[in-house]
C-alpha cells in the first residue's frame, strides 16, 4: 500500500482543494471535522478519518 496511514494539513488541503488555513479554520469551527491524531509540526490526521469526513460531509 503506497498511501500513508497519516496525512499532513497540506495533504488534507490538497485533497479538498482548499488552503491550509481553511483546514485549520474547519478544525475550529466544524465540530465534525477530525482532530489531528498527532499534534506536532506538521499535524497529522488519520487518513481514514479524513476519508470518512469527506464521504459524509456536504462540502
SULMO-V656316 format. One record per residue. N is the residue number from 1. RES is the residue in one small letter. SS is DSSP state (H for helix, E for strand, - for the rest). BURIAL is b if it has 16 or more other C-alpha atoms within 10 Angstrom, else e. Layout:
{{N & RES & SS & BURIAL} {N & RES & SS & BURIAL}}
This chain:
{{1 & x & - & e} {2 & x & - & e} {3 & x & - & e} {4 & x & - & e} {5 & x & - & e} {6 & x & E & b} {7 & x & E & b} {8 & x & E & b} {9 & x & H & b} {10 & x & H & b} {11 & x & H & e} {12 & x & H & b} {13 & x & H & b} {14 & x & H & e} {15 & x & H & e} {16 & x & H & e} {17 & x & - & e} {18 & x & - & e} {19 & x & - & e} {20 & x & H & b} {21 & x & H & e} {22 & x & H & e} {23 & x & H & b} {24 & x & H & e} {25 & x & H & e} {26 & x & H & e} {27 & x & H & e} {28 & x & H & e} {29 & x & H & e} {30 & x & - & e} {31 & x & - & e} {32 & x & - & e} {33 & x & - & b} {34 & x & - & b} {35 & x & - & b} {36 & x & - & b} {37 & x & - & e} {38 & x & E & e} {39 & x & - & e} {40 & x & - & e} {41 & x & - & e} {42 & x & - & e} {43 & x & - & e} {44 & x & E & b} {45 & x & E & b} {46 & x & E & b} {47 & x & H & b} {48 & x & H & e} {49 & x & H & b} {50 & x & H & b} {51 & x & H & e} {52 & x & H & e} {53 & x & H & e} {54 & x & H & e} {55 & x & H & e} {56 & x & H & e} {57 & x & - & e} {58 & x & - & e} {59 & x & - & e}}
